[in-house]
Amino acid sequence: MDINRYTPSYGLNQKHLTKLADYTTEELFEILYATKAVKAKFIAHESTRILQGVTVALLFGDTSLRTRSALEIGIRQLGGACVNLPYSEDDMCAGENIKDIVNVISRYGVGALITRDIAQKDLDEFCAVSSIPIINSENEDFNPLQTLADLYTVWEKKKKLEGIKIAYVGKGGNVASSLIMGAIKCGIEVAVATPPGFGIKNEHLLHAEQYGKIYLTDNPAEAVRDADIVYTDSYVYHTKLSDEERGVLKPYQVNNALMNTAAHNASFMHPLPATRGTEVTEDVIDGKNSLVLEQGENKLHVIKAVLALLVK
């Protein structure tokens, strides 16, 4: 389906956003068009007070920089307020109950609950009992807001989604799992190059392949050949690698030699934080074809679009 031939209604039937597998192509397009609309207002300095009088709760199980900043700033730009709630596995082990947490929070007048680093099985329980929208900003399995920002960035830069080729190279993780699902559903050709032991979880690959073919290889140059977008993620964010593991991942570094096998004027993407000299070289990530700053900015607008569509 061609996004440029789609006519948005600026509405969603979905109540929650924890993984992109739950969303149809049309629903992804709705979010992307809403992102375009809120970004246009942002650029024009037009006020968008959709969340006036609404409080959004952030329930984070680990630290973050860009995601938390984008969430808090985006909520305020929409006229809402946010409150940070502590969360730890110790709380759950001490007797906290998911149903009680959600039901009490909703009685405080909270309009949505945004989570981070909460297991998908627990999120599914949250969604089953919650009367307010649950939004997963990131967990071990999925990173849906990042992928939505990535898809919008590709559409904004390349003026289309259908027919684009994106190559994911390096260590498979939650970003890669969400990316392949979102890209396939939007008509993007996907190639993945990961070393043995660092691939995307098989269950996520099989699920995404229900919607389209994914080219899998352990050869980065094969995956990147003729790609319009070359994408990688951090190897060491919240993770420590042994010298042996670093050696296994080293051939998957995105550098100029690898970028030269991609399509002419191919763009580079990375969700940040990045370790220059590890998964990507400085001249690539800071070069003229890098879209990392656009990705970072567009996460703000995606967040606002998702909240505008889900919070009733």
Number of C-alpha atoms within 10 A of each C-alpha: 13 13 21 13 7 12 11 15 12 16 13 16 9 13 16 25 20 24 22 24 18 10 19 14 18 18 19 19 26 23 26 25 22 23 25 19 14 22 20 13 13 14 8 9 9 11 12 16 15 18 21 14 13 21 20 24 21 22 20 22 18 15 10 12 9 15 19 17 12 20 23 21 18 22 25 20 19 21 17 19 20 20 13 13 12 11 17 13 10 9 11 11 9 8 8 12 12 16 14 13 12 21 15 11 16 18 10 9 13 20 25 26 24 21 23 23 20 21 16 17 8 11 19 14 13 23 20 11 13 22 15 22 24 24 25 25 25 27 22 14 20 26 23 26 26 24 26 28 25 27 24 27 23 22 18 15 13 13 13 18 23 18 12 19 23 30 28 27 30 29 25 22 20 21 26 27 27 24 26 29 27 26 25 22 25 24 20 21 22 24 23 26 26 22 20 11 11 16 21 21 15 10 10 18 19 12 14 23 16 12 16 17 14 19 14 18 17 16 15 24 20 19 25 29 19 19 25 22 25 26 23 25 24 22 22 15 11 8 7 10 11 8 9 9 14 15 11 16 21 16 17 23 19 25 18 15 10 17 22 15 17 24 16 11 13 20 25 24 26 23 21 16 15 20 16 15 14 18 25 25 17 16 13 18 23 15 13 11 14 19 21 21 15 17 23 20 15 25 26 26 26 29 26 27 24 21 24 22 18 20 17 13
